[in-house]
Amino acid sequence: MTESESPRISHPRIMVLGVQPGTPPFRIMEIDGEMVGEAKAITDVLEYAAAYGITVDDLDDPDVVRWVGGDKLTWHPH
């Protein structure tokens, strides 16, 4: 298998983990592999990114943000 045939694996700087129960529910957020805090909404993701000098133009770009256990609209446990 050549490199062009292999699946693309991105390693984005931002990772937003699955929803955790709480009041309100939250998602653990990591930047560069380190936990930076709890995001309770999309705005929190953008604010943490900005605090670390990361400009996010597209929250759906897998090279920028990896959403685990849901997407950018998933903020409540299933």
Backbone torsions as a table, in degrees:
resi	resn	phi	psi	omega
1	MET	NA	129.2	178.0
2	THR	-85.4	167.0	-179.6
3	GLU	-59.6	-37.4	-179.1
4	SER	-69.1	-22.3	179.4
5	GLU	-88.8	-18.4	-177.4
6	SER	-75.8	151.2	178.8
7	PRO	-64.1	145.9	-179.4
8	ARG	-79.0	125.8	178.1
9	ILE	-117.0	116.4	-180.0
10	SER	-99.4	153.8	177.2
11	HIS	-126.7	76.8	-178.2
12	PRO	-67.6	154.0	179.1
13	ARG	-70.6	-27.8	-175.5
14	ILE	-107.2	130.9	174.4
15	MET	-130.4	129.5	178.0
16	VAL	-114.4	114.0	-174.6
17	LEU	-81.6	174.6	-176.0
18	GLY	-60.4	161.0	-177.8
19	VAL	-67.7	133.4	176.6
20	GLN	-106.6	141.5	178.7
21	PRO	-67.8	144.8	179.4
22	GLY	174.3	177.9	177.3
23	THR	-122.9	93.9	-0.8
24	PRO	-82.8	166.5	174.9
25	PRO	-60.0	156.0	-178.1
26	PHE	-145.8	168.3	175.8
27	ARG	-127.0	131.5	175.9
28	ILE	-67.6	138.3	-179.4
29	MET	-120.2	134.2	177.4
30	GLU	-119.6	142.9	171.7
31	ILE	-129.7	128.4	-178.1
32	ASP	53.5	37.1	175.3
33	GLY	81.4	2.4	179.8
34	GLU	-115.2	136.9	177.2
35	MET	-67.0	128.0	-179.1
36	VAL	-111.6	-16.4	178.1
37	GLY	157.2	-168.4	-178.6
38	GLU	-109.0	125.0	176.4
39	ALA	-99.2	129.5	179.2
40	LYS	-107.3	-6.7	-179.8
41	ALA	-163.1	167.7	178.7
42	ILE	-56.5	-37.9	-178.9
43	THR	-60.3	-34.5	177.2
44	ASP	-63.8	-39.9	178.7
45	VAL	-60.3	-46.1	-179.5
46	LEU	-65.9	-38.8	179.9
47	GLU	-67.6	-42.8	176.3
48	TYR	-62.0	-44.6	179.6
49	ALA	-58.3	-47.0	-179.5
50	ALA	-62.0	-38.5	179.5
51	ALA	-62.8	-26.0	178.4
52	TYR	-100.2	13.3	176.2
53	GLY	76.4	21.2	-179.0
54	ILE	-106.0	124.0	174.9
55	THR	-94.4	124.8	179.7
56	VAL	-107.8	111.7	178.3
57	ASP	-93.9	-25.4	-176.3
58	ASP	-143.1	106.4	179.9
59	LEU	-69.4	-11.3	178.6
60	ASP	-94.6	-1.1	-179.1
61	ASP	-81.5	112.5	-178.1
62	PRO	-66.0	-13.7	175.4
63	ASP	-81.1	-11.7	-178.5
64	VAL	-106.8	-48.7	-176.4
65	VAL	-132.7	133.2	171.9
66	ARG	-107.2	121.2	177.9
67	TRP	-98.6	121.5	-179.4
68	VAL	-108.4	129.2	177.6
69	GLY	75.2	32.2	179.8
70	GLY	141.2	-175.2	179.3
71	ASP	-117.2	-165.2	-175.8
72	LYS	-65.8	-14.8	179.8
73	LEU	-99.1	1.1	-177.8
74	THR	-93.5	105.5	-177.9
75	TRP	-130.5	8.3	177.2
76	HIS	-132.5	142.9	178.7
77	PRO	-64.1	150.3	179.7
78	HIS	-85.3	NA	NA
